[in-house]
Amino acid sequence: MDFKDNIQIIVVNDASQDATSDVVQIYQEKYPQNIILINNETNQGAAGSRNIGLSKVQGEYVNFLDSDDTLSKNTFKTLYDFLTEHDDVDIASIPIYFFGDKSGGHVLNYKYEETQVIDLLENPDYIQLSGASSFFRASKIKNHKFDDILEISEDPLFINQILLKNPKLGVISGCKYNYRKNNVKTSLVSSSIYRKSYFTSRMDNYFLRIIKDSLELYDEVPKFIQHLVAYDMYWMFNIKSIDDLLSEEEFNILFDKLIEILSYVDDDVIYNMRFGLDLLKTHMLMVKHYKWDYLNKNFSNFVIGDSLRDEILEHFALNQIRIDFFEFRSENEIYISGIYKTFFHTETDIFAVLDDKEEIPVSEVEFPQRDSVSLNRTYAHNHSFEVTIPVANRISFKTNETDLTIGFNRTSRISHISRYKLSKDYLAIDCEDHIQVINKTTGAVLKNEFATLKSMWNHKWRGWRTAIPLRILYFLAYPFFKNKRIWIFGDLPRSADDNGLKLFKYVIDNDDSDVKKYFVVQKTDEEYNYLSDFGKIKRLLGFGKAVPEYEKVEKIGPVIPYASLKHRLYSLYAELIITSHPDNFIIYPFWGNFTHLAGFVRSKTVFLQHGVTLHDVSHWLNRFDKHLEMLVTVSRKERESFFNGNYGYSEDVVKLCGFPRFDYLERLEDKKEIVIMPTWRRKYNAVSESEFMESELFENFNSLLNDESLINFLDSKGYKLAFKPHPNLKKFIDTFTKHPLVEFTDKSYADIFNHSSMLITDFSSVAFDFAYLKKPLIYYHYDIDEFHFDLDKAYFKYDTMGFGPITVTPDELKSKIMDLVNKDCEMDDLYKARVDDFFEYTDRNNCKRTLDEIKKIDNYY
């Protein structure tokens, strides 16, 4: 489709501070008839900006493409032909696929199996919510506007008000809407749950509004609107905590609205939702049927009616345990951990049943962070457990009341898709109501693999296209890899500057065993989704121009391009993954397809940490999600903190070795530099640029970075200020006023630690690296009562254990900086003593101790 003759682009620059206008004007000069630029003087929001853009539309069909997303190349022509052919359709949509920090397809992509026109009155679960992935017939929306009162959900309201009048939806296969997902919640959609309006005005202006419109047109709420409401209700109920966002009165109003909205949703709509957790859907049904009686009562004393209970058990798999980890520990022993969640049994005994004969009671484990929570309310009963059993041919589970089926969490290394797990001596085979264990033979492996490949091919579960070739490659490579010992080291996918790299360097230089050692880091800096098909193949095969970070590692030892085919294959055969970041989506390059490959994974994880653990982080770091074989600490107090919290790690896992990167720290102080390094605050995850500029963080540090008297004083003493922003702060870096004598630095942390003379921080763990060198630092606790960690519960007490003075006001901070400069930036003896007391080792042998402990890890799988 020719661009000049067929495409009009309307760019609405919603008062942004970036270079949007400059970039658009470059293209506008080339295509003056095709591109319109509208610059809003004030921020109008997504709905307001779209309404402004709609007034300039000249074409037959309209799409609302978000600024950081893309469309597949064939989309415009395909949609034009479809809508031209089907003049009875006002809206057509294409499937959404994620890129960036998340991959895969949207949960509603099931409706795109084939290109067709769908009558939503007959297929009510084929709902459409995304305006960006929709294409509208311009003549049918000229009298419609996006509701600019809504900060979120303006899309599904706009779309479904149109579909109520014409419930025919076009669905187009073969095209893609590429949606960027960012783990840092900067988009309006991802940050909306931090806004009060998501839980207040949205209830009336979206949910009850579309229900009212339905009743006016149909005298009832059509099923497709019920499915729409249930879908968005589910994601609201899926929010665990909204902290102090709402007052008690506002909470009560919220639940009144939820109860009212759910009254318009039939039970069968909830039962037939094609996604989501059965337990949470049960909770929605309980709120719908029992209202405040359910919400107000102690759940353990609440009796569910028999008819509803029977219906729920008929539709949902609630009598099921879910296995977190299934591990052969030796040729005679199996370790299993998991969870059983139920609405119906407060106290229950769980048994592992061996060969339908021997019943072994499991041990219940306290993991309160696994409690089911919805909108600050706990529901259901959490029974986390573990059990070690002898190898048996048939393993099943039961409670006092009933036999249990078996499900697998993604961490378990066995799944209903991959069907079986390999070990040195056995195969563990999923049989749904039990696990069968048989001796490993070539015939047994090939028989089960053929059945698995056939099942994947027939069912075509999402990810099958990449999983099947990788499984075949695994077996082709087996003769060459079966006796290899492989260790994979890493930090973050795009960086190599932490404990992973430092230990890798030491091991390359000092370990002469037969273990093959590799470091993984991204080789190129191109955005994968923007590459051509040929470019994607090149990147998968590890070709492309290497970035400096990759070249730096190449000089140390063997390096594998992150997420390349080689990385994926070697990860399946790796004995150990040794990393400073143990998140599953980082250490497994196929995490999105893990259920397709889980049975091959044999590696054990060594977590080197990327910062000293100060606070209780068991919501993120725990044995049921990150089954670590070893965790490195630097202090006895830090090590003990892992046993006082709900981490679940045993004493033989948590090692006191010291951080490998500490061995490479040097007290150079040759730059006479005072560096400012604040940490991030979660409460700013959702704020806009203008809101951030009103925050305490911005006001305090922007003021400090532009304090003329301080800067002039430092300059007179030969010192300079430098600012190293937290990664989450970089998106707001342009809001800071940049004084000509202050450096905004992107230097490595190690470079800063080694060369700087003084550190100003708040609650960041970078203080430990700096203090390790006995360099002076100052804590700036201007918001100590509002920090997102409860400092009173932390083992590290700043007033008695901190490595520098604590300041709370700008004047106090400035005074302390000047005092230390006048003392030639020498740490006081009090704080030197605290450094000696906290750190167990300062002998530059942390790498050696860590490697010695790693070598003790049993490599049985």
ZAMARGU-4260 file (C-alpha; in steps of 0.2 Angstrom, whole numbers, plus 5000, padded with zeros to 4 digits):
<rodrens>
0) 5000/5000/5000 | 5008/5016/4994 | 5011/5028/5009 | 5009/5045/5000 | 4992/5040/4992
5) 4984/5030/5006 | 4991/5034/5024 | 4988/5049/5035 | 4997/5051/5051 | 4991/5062/5065
10) 5003/5065/5079 | 4996/5073/5095 | 5011/5079/5105 | 5003/5079/5123 | 5014/5093/5130
15) 5029/5081/5131 | 5046/5088/5135 | 5055/5077/5123 | 5060/5079/5105 | 5044/5072/5098
20) 5040/5088/5088 | 5057/5090/5081 | 5057/5072/5075 | 5040/5073/5067 | 5044/5089/5059
25) 5058/5081/5050 | 5046/5068/5042 | 5033/5081/5040 | 5044/5091/5028 | 5046/5075/5017
30) 5027/5071/5018 | 5018/5087/5021 | 5001/5080/5014 | 5002/5065/5025 | 5008/5070/5042
35) 4999/5082/5054 | 5007/5088/5070 | 4996/5094/5084 | 5005/5101/5099 | 4995/5102/5115
40) 4999/5117/5126 | 4994/5107/5141 | 4993/5089/5145 | 4976/5082/5139 | 4978/5064/5143
45) 4976/5049/5131 | 4957/5052/5129 | 4958/5071/5126 | 4972/5069/5114 | 4963/5056/5104
50) 4948/5067/5103 | 4958/5081/5096 | 4966/5070/5083 | 4949/5063/5078 | 4944/5080/5072
55) 4958/5080/5059 | 4954/5063/5052 | 4952/5062/5033 | 4953/5043/5029 | 4940/5029/5029
60) 4947/5019/5043 | 4956/5025/5059 | 4968/5017/5071 | 4975/5024/5087 | 4993/5018/5088
65) 5002/5021/5104 | 5019/5030/5103 | 5031/5016/5108 | 5022/5002/5099 | 5022/4995/5081
70) 5011/4986/5068 | 5017/4972/5057 | 5021/4977/5039 | 5006/4970/5031 | 4993/4977/5043
75) 4986/4992/5034 | 4983/4983/5017 | 4975/4968/5026 | 4964/4979/5036 | 4959/4990/5022
80) 4954/4975/5011 | 4944/4967/5025 | 4934/4982/5030 | 4931/4986/5012 | 4924/4969/5009
85) 4914/4968/5025 | 4904/4984/5025 | 4893/4978/5039 | 4908/4978/5051 | 4912/4994/5060
90) 4927/4988/5071 | 4941/4975/5066 | 4955/4970/5077 | 4972/4961/5077 | 4981/4951/5090
95) 4993/4959/5102 | 5010/4953/5105 | 5022/4959/5118 | 5040/4965/5117 | 5052/4973/5128
100) 5052/4966/5146 | 5039/4953/5142 | 5036/4942/5127 | 5022/4931/5120 | 5004/4935/5116
105) 4989/4943/5125 | 4977/4931/5134 | 4963/4936/5123 | 4972/4931/5107 | 4962/4915/5106
110) 4949/4924/5095 | 4962/4926/5081 | 4963/4908/5075 | 4956/4913/5058 | 4951/4929/5050
115) 4932/4931/5051 | 4917/4941/5056 | 4911/4937/5074 | 4893/4940/5080 | 4897/4944/5098
120) 4879/4940/5103 | 4883/4922/5098 | 4902/4922/5103 | 4901/4933/5119 | 4918/4928/5125
125) 4927/4936/5110 | 4928/4953/5119 | 4938/4968/5112 | 4946/4980/5124 | 4961/4988/5115
130) 4959/5003/5105 | 4976/5003/5099 | 4974/4986/5091 | 4957/4990/5083 | 4953/4998/5067
135) 4937/5009/5066 | 4926/5014/5051 | 4928/5033/5052 | 4910/5036/5047 | 4904/5026/5062
140) 4914/5035/5076 | 4912/5053/5070 | 4899/5056/5084 | 4908/5046/5097 | 4921/5053/5109
145) 4933/5045/5121 | 4928/5049/5139 | 4941/5061/5145 | 4935/5059/5163 | 4943/5042/5163
150) 4961/5040/5165 | 4960/5021/5161 | 4947/5010/5152 | 4942/5024/5140 | 4946/5012/5126
155) 4934/4997/5131 | 4920/5010/5135 | 4922/5018/5118 | 4924/5002/5108 | 4909/4993/5117
160) 4897/5008/5116 | 4900/5006/5097 | 4898/4987/5098 | 4882/4988/5107 | 4874/4996/5092
165) 4883/4984/5080 | 4889/4968/5089 | 4899/4962/5073 | 4918/4962/5076 | 4931/4958/5063
170) 4946/4948/5069 | 4961/4947/5058 | 4974/4933/5059 | 4991/4935/5051 | 4994/4953/5058
175) 5002/4959/5074 | 5000/4974/5086 | 5017/4974/5094 | 5015/4981/5112 | 5030/4987/5122
180) 5030/4980/5140 | 5041/4989/5153 | 5045/4982/5170 | 5047/4999/5176 | 5029/5005/5177
185) 5029/5021/5166 | 5014/5018/5155 | 4997/5024/5159 | 4990/5006/5159 | 5003/4998/5170
190) 5004/5012/5182 | 4985/5015/5183 | 4983/5003/5199 | 4993/5016/5209 | 4980/5029/5205
195) 4964/5032/5216 | 4953/5035/5201 | 4956/5017/5196 | 4946/5012/5211 | 4934/5026/5212
200) 4927/5036/5197 | 4931/5021/5186 | 4918/5011/5194 | 4904/5023/5189 | 4911/5030/5173
205) 4916/5014/5165 | 4908/4998/5173 | 4891/5005/5178 | 4891/5016/5163 | 4893/5002/5150
210) 4880/4992/5160 | 4868/5007/5160 | 4870/5009/5141 | 4867/4990/5139 | 4851/4991/5149
215) 4845/5005/5139 | 4847/4996/5122 | 4844/4978/5126 | 4834/4979/5143 | 4847/4967/5149
220) 4866/4966/5149 | 4872/4956/5134 | 4883/4941/5138 | 4898/4949/5128 | 4896/4965/5140
225) 4896/4953/5155 | 4912/4945/5148 | 4920/4962/5146 | 4915/4967/5164 | 4921/4950/5171
230) 4937/4952/5162 | 4941/4969/5169 | 4934/4964/5186 | 4946/4949/5187 | 4961/4960/5185
235) 4955/4972/5198 | 4952/4958/5210 | 4969/4952/5206 | 4977/4967/5214 | 4983/4961/5231
240) 4987/4977/5240 | 4983/4995/5237 | 4991/5001/5253 | 4984/5017/5259 | 4977/5023/5243
245) 4959/5023/5249 | 4951/5028/5266 | 4940/5016/5275 | 4925/5024/5269 | 4931/5024/5251
250) 4935/5005/5253 | 4917/5002/5258 | 4911/5012/5243 | 4922/5002/5232 | 4916/4985/5238
255) 4898/4991/5237 | 4901/4995/5219 | 4910/4978/5215 | 4895/4969/5223 | 4883/4979/5212
260) 4893/4977/5196 | 4895/4958/5199 | 4876/4956/5201 | 4875/4959/5182 | 4887/4945/5178
265) 4880/4928/5177 | 4889/4914/5186 | 4892/4904/5170 | 4902/4919/5163 | 4914/4918/5177
270) 4915/4899/5176 | 4919/4900/5157 | 4933/4913/5158 | 4947/4906/5147 | 4961/4913/5158
275) 4965/4916/5176 | 4966/4908/5193 | 4952/4897/5198 | 4954/4902/5216 | 4952/4920/5212
280) 4937/4917/5201 | 4929/4908/5216 | 4933/4923/5227 | 4923/4934/5214 | 4909/4921/5215
285) 4909/4922/5234 | 4908/4941/5234 | 4894/4940/5221 | 4883/4928/5231 | 4887/4932/5249
290) 4892/4951/5248 | 4896/4959/5264 | 4892/4943/5274 | 4907/4935/5266 | 4918/4950/5266
295) 4915/4954/5285 | 4916/4937/5292 | 4932/4927/5298 | 4933/4916/5283 | 4938/4901/5293
300) 4920/4901/5301 | 4911/4905/5285 | 4900/4891/5278 | 4897/4890/5259 | 4881/4883/5253
305) 4881/4865/5247 | 4874/4869/5229 | 4887/4883/5226 | 4901/4873/5233 | 4896/4858/5221
310) 4895/4870/5206 | 4912/4878/5210 | 4920/4861/5212 | 4913/4855/5196 | 4920/4869/5186
315) 4936/4874/5195 | 4951/4863/5200 | 4952/4867/5218 | 4956/4850/5224 | 4973/4851/5217
320) 4990/4853/5224 | 5003/4863/5214 | 5021/4857/5214 | 5034/4871/5216 | 5049/4860/5214
325) 5052/4841/5210 | 5070/4836/5212 | 5079/4819/5212 | 5092/4822/5226 | 5100/4805/5224
330) 5096/4788/5216 | 5086/4784/5231 | 5077/4801/5236 | 5065/4814/5229 | 5062/4831/5236
335) 5045/4839/5233 | 5038/4856/5238 | 5022/4864/5233 | 5006/4872/5239 | 4988/4867/5242
340) 4975/4881/5242 | 4957/4879/5246 | 4941/4888/5251 | 4934/4873/5260 | 4947/4866/5272
345) 4955/4877/5285 | 4964/4863/5294 | 4969/4848/5283 | 4982/4835/5283 | 4991/4831/5266
350) 4999/4815/5262 | 5011/4809/5248 | 5005/4792/5243 | 5018/4780/5237 | 5013/4766/5225
355) 4995/4767/5232 | 5001/4760/5248 | 5012/4770/5260 | 5006/4787/5265 | 5019/4800/5271
360) 5013/4816/5279 | 5020/4831/5272 | 5028/4845/5282 | 5018/4862/5282 | 5030/4877/5279
365) 5026/4895/5284 | 5025/4906/5268 | 5013/4920/5273 | 5018/4929/5257 | 5009/4916/5248
370) 4992/4920/5256 | 4979/4924/5243 | 4975/4943/5245 | 4963/4953/5235 | 4961/4972/5237
375) 4969/4971/5255 | 4958/4956/5260 | 4964/4939/5263 | 4954/4924/5256 | 4956/4905/5255
380) 4968/4894/5265 | 4986/4892/5261 | 4995/4876/5264 | 5013/4877/5258 | 5022/4860/5261
385) 5038/4850/5258 | 5042/4832/5259 | 5056/4820/5255 | 5052/4803/5250 | 5060/4787/5244
390) 5060/4784/5225 | 5043/4776/5221 | 5035/4770/5205 | 5019/4780/5208 | 5017/4796/5218
395) 5001/4804/5222 | 4993/4816/5235 | 4978/4816/5246 | 4970/4825/5261 | 4960/4817/5275
400) 4944/4821/5264 | 4949/4818/5246 | 4961/4813/5233 | 4971/4827/5225 | 4975/4831/5207
405) 4992/4838/5203 | 4996/4854/5194 | 5014/4862/5192 | 5020/4879/5195 | 5032/4885/5182
410) 5047/4883/5193 | 5043/4864/5196 | 5053/4858/5180 | 5039/4847/5175 | 5023/4852/5167
415) 5008/4846/5158 | 5015/4852/5142 | 5033/4844/5143 | 5025/4829/5151 | 5041/4822/5159
420) 5057/4826/5168 | 5074/4819/5165 | 5087/4815/5178 | 5103/4805/5178 | 5094/4789/5183
425) 5075/4791/5181 | 5061/4799/5171 | 5047/4807/5181 | 5031/4807/5170 | 5015/4818/5173
430) 5000/4807/5173 | 4988/4822/5180 | 4982/4813/5196 | 5000/4805/5200 | 5018/4806/5194
435) 5025/4790/5188 | 5044/4787/5190 | 5053/4774/5179 | 5071/4770/5176 | 5079/4780/5162
440) 5083/4770/5146 | 5085/4776/5129 | 5069/4768/5123 | 5059/4776/5138 | 5066/4793/5134
445) 5062/4792/5115 | 5045/4785/5118 | 5040/4799/5130 | 5048/4812/5119 | 5039/4806/5103
450) 5023/4807/5113 | 5027/4825/5120 | 5031/4831/5102 | 5015/4824/5095 | 5005/4832/5109
455) 5013/4849/5106 | 5010/4848/5088 | 4992/4843/5090 | 4988/4855/5104 | 4999/4870/5097
460) 5000/4878/5114 | 5007/4895/5113 | 5026/4894/5110 | 5026/4877/5101 | 5034/4884/5086
465) 5050/4888/5095 | 5049/4874/5108 | 5048/4859/5096 | 5064/4864/5086 | 5073/4867/5103
470) 5068/4850/5110 | 5074/4842/5094 | 5091/4851/5095 | 5093/4846/5113 | 5093/4828/5107
475) 5104/4831/5092 | 5117/4839/5104 | 5115/4826/5117 | 5130/4815/5112 | 5141/4830/5113
480) 5135/4837/5129 | 5130/4822/5140 | 5147/4822/5149 | 5150/4841/5149 | 5150/4851/5164
485) 5144/4868/5161 | 5144/4884/5172 | 5135/4899/5166 | 5139/4916/5174 | 5129/4932/5172
490) 5123/4949/5179 | 5110/4958/5170 | 5106/4954/5152 | 5113/4971/5146 | 5127/4974/5159
495) 5142/4965/5166 | 5149/4974/5180 | 5143/4965/5196 | 5147/4950/5207 | 5144/4938/5192
500) 5158/4946/5181 | 5170/4948/5195 | 5168/4929/5200 | 5169/4924/5182 | 5186/4933/5180
505) 5193/4925/5196 | 5187/4907/5190 | 5194/4909/5173 | 5211/4914/5180 | 5211/4902/5195
510) 5201/4886/5191 | 5209/4873/5180 | 5195/4860/5182 | 5186/4852/5167 | 5171/4863/5169
515) 5167/4874/5154 | 5164/4892/5160 | 5154/4905/5150 | 5147/4922/5154 | 5131/4928/5146
520) 5127/4946/5141 | 5118/4954/5126 | 5129/4956/5111 | 5120/4969/5101 | 5109/4984/5107
525) 5095/4983/5093 | 5078/4981/5099 | 5073/4963/5095 | 5055/4968/5089 | 5062/4981/5077
530) 5073/4969/5068 | 5068/4961/5051 | 5065/4943/5050 | 5083/4941/5044 | 5089/4952/5058
535) 5080/4941/5071 | 5088/4926/5064 | 5106/4934/5064 | 5103/4939/5083 | 5097/4921/5087
540) 5112/4914/5080 | 5123/4926/5089 | 5129/4937/5074 | 5129/4956/5074 | 5140/4971/5079
545) 5145/4968/5097 | 5142/4982/5110 | 5157/4987/5121 | 5150/4978/5136 | 5151/4961/5126
550) 5168/4965/5120 | 5174/4969/5138 | 5169/4951/5143 | 5177/4943/5128 | 5194/4949/5134
555) 5191/4939/5150 | 5184/4923/5144 | 5171/4914/5134 | 5155/4924/5132 | 5138/4918/5125
560) 5126/4931/5117 | 5111/4933/5129 | 5095/4924/5123 | 5104/4917/5107 | 5101/4899/5102
565) 5118/4894/5110 | 5112/4902/5126 | 5096/4892/5126 | 5104/4876/5122 | 5118/4878/5135
570) 5106/4883/5148 | 5097/4866/5146 | 5113/4857/5149 | 5121/4869/5162 | 5126/4861/5179
575) 5126/4878/5188 | 5119/4896/5184 | 5129/4908/5195 | 5122/4925/5195 | 5119/4942/5204
580) 5101/4942/5198 | 5091/4926/5200 | 5075/4931/5193 | 5069/4916/5183 | 5065/4927/5168
585) 5083/4933/5168 | 5092/4917/5171 | 5082/4906/5159 | 5082/4913/5141 | 5067/4903/5137
590) 5057/4907/5153 | 5042/4912/5142 | 5042/4894/5135 | 5048/4886/5151 | 5034/4874/5153
595) 5038/4867/5135 | 5056/4864/5141 | 5056/4862/5159 | 5059/4843/5160 | 5077/4846/5152
600) 5083/4859/5164 | 5095/4852/5176 | 5104/4868/5183 | 5106/4873/5201 | 5106/4892/5205
605) 5120/4901/5215 | 5114/4919/5220 | 5129/4930/5222 | 5117/4945/5227 | 5119/4962/5219
610) 5118/4972/5235 | 5118/4968/5254 | 5101/4963/5260 | 5095/4976/5273 | 5076/4974/5273
615) 5064/4959/5272 | 5063/4955/5254 | 5055/4938/5256 | 5040/4944/5245 | 5053/4943/5231
620) 5067/4931/5237 | 5060/4914/5243 | 5062/4896/5241 | 5046/4892/5233 | 5050/4904/5218
625) 5069/4904/5218 | 5075/4887/5223 | 5093/4892/5227 | 5107/4880/5230 | 5118/4894/5237
630) 5116/4912/5242 | 5131/4923/5246 | 5131/4935/5261 | 5144/4947/5268 | 5140/4948/5286
635) 5134/4937/5300 | 5120/4949/5304 | 5115/4948/5286 | 5116/4929/5285 | 5105/4928/5301
640) 5092/4939/5294 | 5088/4925/5281 | 5083/4913/5295 | 5073/4926/5304 | 5061/4930/5289
645) 5050/4920/5278 | 5063/4915/5265 | 5063/4897/5268 | 5081/4894/5265 | 5091/4881/5275
650) 5108/4885/5284 | 5117/4875/5272 | 5111/4886/5257 | 5116/4903/5265 | 5134/4905/5264
655) 5145/4919/5272 | 5159/4922/5259 | 5159/4940/5255 | 5155/4948/5239 | 5166/4944/5224
660) 5166/4962/5218 | 5173/4968/5235 | 5190/4959/5230 | 5192/4972/5216 | 5188/4987/5225
665) 5202/5000/5227 | 5204/5015/5238 | 5211/5027/5225 | 5202/5043/5229 | 5211/5052/5214
670) 5196/5062/5208 | 5191/5072/5223 | 5173/5069/5219 | 5158/5069/5230 | 5145/5057/5222
675) 5126/5058/5226 | 5117/5041/5223 | 5099/5041/5230 | 5088/5025/5229 | 5071/5024/5221
680) 5054/5025/5230 | 5040/5014/5224 | 5027/5027/5227 | 5034/5036/5212 | 5031/5021/5200
685) 5015/5028/5193 | 5019/5047/5193 | 5019/5058/5178 | 5034/5070/5174 | 5025/5085/5181
690) 5020/5075/5197 | 5038/5069/5199 | 5044/5087/5199 | 5033/5090/5214 | 5040/5075/5224
695) 5051/5076/5239 | 5064/5066/5230 | 5065/5079/5216 | 5064/5094/5226 | 5078/5088/5239
700) 5090/5082/5226 | 5088/5095/5213 | 5090/5108/5226 | 5106/5100/5232 | 5113/5098/5215
705) 5111/5117/5212 | 5116/5124/5229 | 5127/5138/5224 | 5135/5140/5241 | 5139/5121/5242
710) 5146/5120/5225 | 5157/5136/5227 | 5164/5129/5243 | 5168/5112/5235 | 5176/5121/5220
715) 5187/5131/5232 | 5193/5115/5240 | 5196/5107/5223 | 5181/5095/5224 | 5166/5093/5212
720) 5149/5085/5214 | 5143/5071/5203 | 5126/5063/5202 | 5123/5045/5198 | 5104/5042/5196
725) 5096/5025/5200 | 5090/5016/5184 | 5072/5020/5188 | 5076/5038/5190 | 5083/5040/5172
730) 5067/5042/5164 | 5065/5058/5174 | 5083/5064/5172 | 5079/5079/5160 | 5068/5086/5174
735) 5084/5090/5184 | 5092/5107/5182 | 5110/5103/5177 | 5123/5115/5185 | 5138/5118/5174
740) 5150/5112/5189 | 5140/5096/5193 | 5143/5080/5183 | 5128/5069/5179 | 5138/5052/5177
745) 5135/5036/5169 | 5151/5028/5175 | 5151/5011/5182 | 5148/5008/5200 | 5165/5001/5203
750) 5173/5016/5195 | 5163/5027/5207 | 5167/5017/5222 | 5186/5016/5218 | 5189/5035/5213
755) 5176/5045/5223 | 5180/5053/5240 | 5163/5054/5248 | 5146/5047/5245 | 5129/5055/5249
760) 5115/5042/5249 | 5098/5038/5258 | 5094/5020/5259 | 5104/5013/5245 | 5114/4997/5247
765) 5128/5006/5238 | 5133/5012/5255 | 5141/4995/5259 | 5153/4995/5244 | 5158/5013/5249
770) 5160/5009/5267 | 5170/4993/5264 | 5184/5004/5258 | 5182/5015/5274 | 5177/5030/5264
775) 5166/5043/5272 | 5147/5043/5268 | 5132/5053/5274 | 5114/5047/5275 | 5101/5059/5269
780) 5084/5053/5277 | 5073/5067/5273 | 5058/5055/5271 | 5062/5041/5284 | 5044/5039/5289
785) 5038/5036/5272 | 5051/5025/5264 | 5043/5009/5257 | 5052/4997/5269 | 5048/4996/5287
790) 5065/5002/5294 | 5059/4997/5312 | 5058/4978/5307 | 5075/4978/5298 | 5090/4971/5307
795) 5101/4985/5301 | 5099/5000/5312 | 5106/5016/5304 | 5108/5025/5321 | 5118/5011/5329
800) 5126/5002/5314 | 5126/5015/5300 | 5143/5019/5292 | 5141/5038/5293 | 5130/5052/5300
805) 5112/5053/5297 | 5104/5070/5291 | 5086/5075/5288 | 5087/5093/5282 | 5096/5101/5268
810) 5106/5113/5280 | 5111/5098/5291 | 5117/5088/5275 | 5127/5103/5268 | 5135/5106/5285
815) 5141/5088/5286 | 5147/5088/5269 | 5158/5104/5272 | 5164/5096/5289 | 5170/5080/5280
820) 5178/5090/5266 | 5188/5101/5279 | 5194/5084/5286 | 5200/5079/5269 | 5186/5066/5267
825) 5192/5054/5281 | 5180/5042/5289 | 5178/5045/5308 | 5185/5031/5319 | 5167/5027/5325
830) 5161/5022/5308 | 5178/5013/5304 | 5174/5002/5319 | 5157/4999/5313 | 5164/4994/5296
835) 5175/4981/5305 | 5161/4975/5315 | 5149/4972/5301 | 5160/4964/5287 | 5166/4947/5291
840) 5180/4947/5278 | 5191/4961/5271 | 5205/4950/5265 | 5202/4950/5246 | 5198/4932/5247
845) 5179/4933/5244 | 5181/4925/5226 | 5191/4910/5233 | 5179/4907/5247 | 5164/4908/5235
850) 5172/4896/5223 | 5177/4884/5236 | 5159/4883/5242 | 5152/4881/5224 | 5163/4866/5221
855) 5155/4858/5236 | 5138/4858/5227 | 5132/4841/5223 | 5129/4840/5204 | 5117/4825/5205
860) 5101/4829/5195
</rodrens>
